[in-house]
Amino acid sequence: MTTNSKSDLFRRLPSVDELLRQPDLRPLVESEGQAATDAARAVVARLREEITAGTLGERGVEIAVSGIKEAVERQLRQALSHSLRPVINATGVILHTNLGRAPLAASALEHIAETAASYSNLEFDLNSGERGKRDVHVERLFQKLLADATNHVGTAAPGHPAEQSSAAVSTIVVNNNAAAVLLSLNSLAEGGEVIVSRGELVEIGGSFRIPDVMSKSNALLREVGTTNRTRVADYERAINDRTRLLLRVHRSNFEITGFTEQPALEELISLARKRNIPLMEDQGSGALFDMQSVGITGEPGVLDSLRAGVDVVTYSGDKLLGGPQAGLISGRADLVSRMRSNSLFRALRVDKLTYAALEATLLAYVKRDHDAVPTLRMMRLSKNEIAQRAGKLATQMRSPRLKVDVIDGESVVGGGAAPSAVLPTQLIALTHQKFSADELCRQLRASDPPIIARVEEGCVLLDLRTVFCEQDAILAATLASLN
Ligand SMILES: *Cc1c(COP(=O)(O)O)cnc(C)c1O
């Protein structure tokens, strides 16, 4: 398109002033004021950009101008509505990082609402009337949940200053697990060396890489072993007088199979004890309940590790725990106390909303009310329960062009927890006469609320494990309405 014809097209667009003076936009301008002006400006600017880019021709401009009032209304609605919205997760990935990981328990939402809408005793001791500490609200619950570990942690050799406090397990909360690792490494190993296996130098995604976090913490990474095989002797050989910490990292999102070797946790614990160097484990997922009860084996819980003698465990609040985004550091009280007095802790600490959500979530654990925590409930759902819902929904969804089948499949935990563990489920498999699977998915994403599905082998798959029961009806209605 020539510059000339483009300037012709520009001339056909109304100016913002002309647009705002149009009688059918008057009511909008009167009720919404500046927001309506901004919306009109945005619409005109977008059309100008499209003309400049050559994507809007003569006919396109004509159509755009005739529908400009609707465009301004749409723009305004969008500008004044939330960008962060609830979606229906029909992927079957329970801890879907892109979909916000753990949905919170109802009691957590209530506790957030009641404490956030008013003043609270966040850092105020109601007994003494003096300044208090924000940790106390969850520390008492962690004490209960990890009570079994007390007397097991504490690797200090006789005569070591840590000895006297070694019996107690203490926990602090920071912004996320990445922050927990950063704070722990900086507090325990700044200026010294940390020994890690080459098979555990992971990248978790979102640019969390163990070597990078290590260098930000001012600790020196001492890699040992090889990608597939590391022995406890490799750790032992690397220990020198600058060694501050032995680090074990949960591989989270990958597995090494084949010719592999990893020291057992117990071997690392005895080495740590023998040489009087703390052992830290970055668990990532960090379960506070028995994963074996839902058929997932080989995932160590926080309590297992502490009981076995690991000195410090770091884990996420919004992975297997099913709470708010947070990083939790549980371990030997003397070590955790060094983290608490680190000035980084102040920069990484969490707000009252997080404490409220975490306290309510932990309280559900203390009461052993596991079904109150949505992620735990989803993990505990049996294939049978899901199959019943899927069967019922499938009959409600049928429309002339939609083929609906119920098939066997697998849900996954996600969030880097138990990468190879799967939970048996039943899936609703959809194919549409007119739309491809990708197009069907796009339409589901465009519905309100958006529905996020999986595509496999030309089929759209819905896994009800991650769909709340009360959302089943919305799914049925949305699908029945697609033609
Ligand atoms: C998920 C994970 C992290 C990062 O945790 P965030 O809470 O997302 O910051 C760190 N380490 C491991 C092993 C993980 O699995």
The ligand as a Gaussian input file, in Angstrom:
#p B3LYP/6-31G(d) Opt

LIG

0 1
 C        9.488000     -25.753000      42.894000
 C       10.854000     -25.857000      43.389000
 C       11.585000     -24.705000      43.738000
 C       11.009000     -23.330000      43.592000
 O        9.932000     -23.156000      44.452000
 P        8.978000     -21.862000      44.343000
 O        8.077000     -21.983000      45.528000
 O        8.305000     -21.961000      43.033000
 O        9.864000     -20.669000      44.430000
 C       12.870000     -24.875000      44.209000
 N       13.423000     -26.096000      44.342000
 C       12.750000     -27.218000      44.017000
 C       13.430000     -28.543000      44.174000
 C       11.455000     -27.143000      43.533000
 O       10.777000     -28.253000      43.197000

